[in-house]
Amino acid sequence: MSILQAIQLSKQYNHVTALSGLNISVQKGEIFCLLGQNGAGKTTTINIFLGFLKASSGEALINGIPVEINGEATKKYIAYIPEVVQLYPHLTGIENLDFFSQMAGFRYSRAELALFLENTSLQQSAHHKKLSSYSKGMRQKVAIAIAVAKNADLILMDEPTSGLDPKATAEFTRICKDLAAEGKSILMATHDIFNAVNVGTRIGIMKEGCLVHTLEASSVTADELQKIYLETI
């Protein structure tokens, strides 16, 4: 069974169609990258699965559970990493991790918390520094540590590499691949064609609320994907 599934998912805002008959599935250990321009429907899709938006029609399922009917039950399976990670700037990295882990019902020792952060390659010297001093890449590492500590089966990401330098992007790609190897699933909305090819298992291209193409990432190069993408949009 798919960890995430959209069945004829649609969303209208007044007379504007943001999403139209979307069918998509994400399997265990898969990284599915959604490409598309602003307004293509990527963020709308993620927000429906998070329960932030209600679909106009169709179904959004997490582990076979309808999000609209039983959103509280689906939340235990998912974690979310937005483009701008919202953590507490006056708390340290390890304090943020501890707070959000406890909010999800998990209590860890300081050594266990430190290990979660170390596994995201966040340097030990930063563990006890306030988030206000962190770069975007460092904040994302804390967010990933929170997702892992929460034991989420599915991680939803919205433009996670936006604003990252090449080194931070490469580190982020490695972490995502490690999570997938452990059986975690990722649905990632992105504009980054090169990173989609590097990190993705499958790639979907969206236009005007529709999923126009679905490709195996291993079957295309970045140049080929860019050509398909530009022809599509």
N, C-alpha and C positions, 0 to 999 in steps of 0.2 A: 504493500500500500504506500502511496505517495505521502511524504510528510506535509507537503503543501499542494493544494489543487484548486484551480479556478475553473468553474464550469459555466460557460456562457455568461461571464461576469460583465455587467454593464453599469455605468454611472452617468447620470445626467444632472447638470446644474441648470435649472430652469429649461432653456431651450438649447443648451450647449451640451454636446456629448463628449464626456471626458474619457469614457471607456466603453467599448462596443464589442460584446460577444467574446470576451477574452477566455481562451482555453489554455491552461498552462499547468504543468506538474513539475515538482521538484522531488527527486528521490534522495534516500539516505546517502550521505557522503558526496552529494553533488553540489557544485557551485554554478548556479544559473545566473548569467549576467543579462540584464535588460538594457539595451541601448536605445536611444531615441532623443530627439530634440526636446527642449522644454515644452511642456504641454502635450507630449506624446502619450501620457498616461502612466508613466513609470511610478511616480510618487503616489498617484491616486491608487494604483494597485497595491502598493505597500501599505498605505493608510487603511485600506479596506481590511487587509489581513491583520493589521494591528487593532482593528476595531475603532479607529479614529473616525472613519467614514462608514456610512451605511450604503451598501450597493442598491442600485435601483432595481436590478434583477439579476438572476443567476446565483451561484453559490461560491463562497470562499470557505475552504475546508483546511483545517490543521489537524493532522493525524486522524482524518476522517470525521472530525467534529465541526459542525457549521459554526463559523465565527459569530454570525448574527444571532443565532439562537442561544449559544452557550459560550460567549466570549471569555468569561472568567475561567472556564475550563481550558481554553486554548492558550491562555497567557502563560501557563506554567511551562509550555513547550518552546516559547519564543523569547528572543532577546532582540533589541533594536539598537542599531548604531546609525544615528542621523549624520547629515553632512557636518553640522556643528554639534559636537558632543556636549550635552548639558549635564555637567557635574558641579559639585560645590567648590567654588574657587578658594574658599577659606579653609577647606580641609586638605590634608595631604593625599597623595595617591593611595596609600594603604588605608587611610581613614575612609576615603570614598568607597573603596572596594569593600571594606568591612561593613559600612552602612548599607550599601545596596545589596550585599549578600544577605544581611540580616533581614532586610525588607522582603527578600524572596524566601525567607525561612531557613537560611543556612547560616550556621555559626562555625567559623574557622579560627584556628590558633594564629598567632602572628606569623609563625613559621610557614603555615599553609598559605596565608595571604601573600607573604613575600614570594613564595614559589609560583603562585598564579601570575604575579607581576613579572618575575624573572622569565617565565615561559613565553611572555610576549616580548622579551628582549628589552624591557624597561630597566635601565641601569639602576643598580642598588642605591646609588647616591641620590636618586630622585624619589625613592619610595616615601621619604619623610619630608619632602618639600611640598609646599602648597600648590594646588592646581593652577593658581593664578600665574605661576612662573613656568608652566609647561608650554611646550609647542603644541601645535595641532596633532602632530604624529604621536606625541607622548600621551595626549589626552585620549586618542583613539586606542592606544595600547591598554590604558586603564579600562576603557569601555569594553574591549575584547576580554580582558581578565574578568570583568563583571559577568559577561555572557557565559564564560567558561565556568566560573564559580557558581552561577545559577543553574548549571547543568542543562542549558537550553539545547534542545535537539535542532532547532532552526534559528538562524540569525538573519534578520532582515537588515540590509544596509542601503542607505540612500546617499549616493555620491561620496563614498568613503575616501577616495583618493584625491578629491578636489582640494587643491591648495597644498598638497604634499610635494616635497622635493623628490628627485629620483631615488635617493637612498631610502627615504621613509616609505616610498611607494613599493620598492623592492622588498623591504622588511614586511610591509603589510601583506604583500602577495605571498610571501613565505608562510606567514602565520595562518592565512586563510587556507593554504594548501595543507598545512599541518592539521588544522581543524577538520578538514574534509577527510583526511586520512584516518582520523579518529572516529569517523562516522557522523560528524556534524554536517548539517546542510545549510547552504547559504543562498539567499536570493538577493542579488545586488543590482540596484539601479545605478547606471554610470554613463558618463559621456566618453570615458577613456577607452578608445578602441584598442590601443596597444595592451593595456592592462587586462581588458576583457579576454583577449586571446591568451595572455600569459596565465591568468588565474582561473578562467572559466572552464567548466566541463561542457556546458552548452551555452549558446548565445542567442538571445531573442532580439529582434529589431522591431521596435514599435513605431507606428505612425498614426497620428490622429485617433488614438484610442484603440487601435487594432494591432495585433501581433502579426506582422507581415512575413517575417522569416524566422525560422528556428534552425540553427546550425550547430554541428559538433565543433567545438573549439579546436580540436586536433586536426580538423579537415581543412582549415583555412589559415593563411598567414595574415598578419596585420594589414599588409597592403591589399590583399584580396578582400578582407573584411571591410576595409575603408572604401573600396570601390563599390561593393554591394550596398554599404550604408549610404553613400552619397547618391547612388542611383535610386535608392528607396525614398530618401527624404526630399 
